């Protein structure tokens, strides 16, 4: 038990240091998030748009640039957490495999990676919520922060899964970018006033519904807020499976009986 706890602690420390050493991820978190929010504020119209929000079961009316800022904030968070999680997992997987072959337990290693994603997503969620709060009037800051955290956890889990399964960096980058763009594009009520069929099956649906309800209404849709946790748990489980397959040993363990048999045959 002590060994597993120590393994988790050491791997968590190393993983967090790996995230901090990724200058691109840190730059994206610090600069890209507010920049993408400002782009929505400057480029979108101030006209009010009416859109149906299933999380509150009613139509909501809000300025288009305010809605765009919330959706763009979620898009920025998904890209930052997805990239950061993918790059750290992808770069470390050869070392992870060596550690497993040397006897390091798999479960504490993956739990440490998931915990590191949660820490990173929490910091980004607090930062993003503060930026949004300074840029537009927010009805419920707490639930909005939880919605942003949920979006980060979902794409952090996707980054873990891709980092453990794809063969090259280019494939991982492409999948993170395309999935985030398609997901946020279909969830954006400014671009899609009517809900697009099938959009509720996408990873960001629950977080986006929860965020829009928190930003523009006094209703808190906890049922939609739990959807990102389900997505994060699913991607985490798949990442565990991919990690186990990636770190398995292809070498056959030679027992004493095998050695004796080989000697007799020789």
Secondary structure, DSSP 8 states (H G I E B T S, - for coil): -HHHHHHHHHHHHHHHHHHHH-HHHHHIIIIIHHHHHHHHHHHS--SEEEEEETTTTEEEEEEHHHHHHHHHHHHHHHHHHHHHHHHHHHHHHHHHHHHHHTT--HHHHHHHHHHHHHHHHHHHHHHHHHHHHHHS--S-HHHHHHHHHHHHHHHHHHHHHHHHH-SSHHHHHHHHHHHHHHHHHHH-TTT-SS--TTGGGSTTHHHHHHHHHHHH-S---HHHHHHHHHHHHHHHHHHHHHHHHHT---S----HHHHHHHHHH-
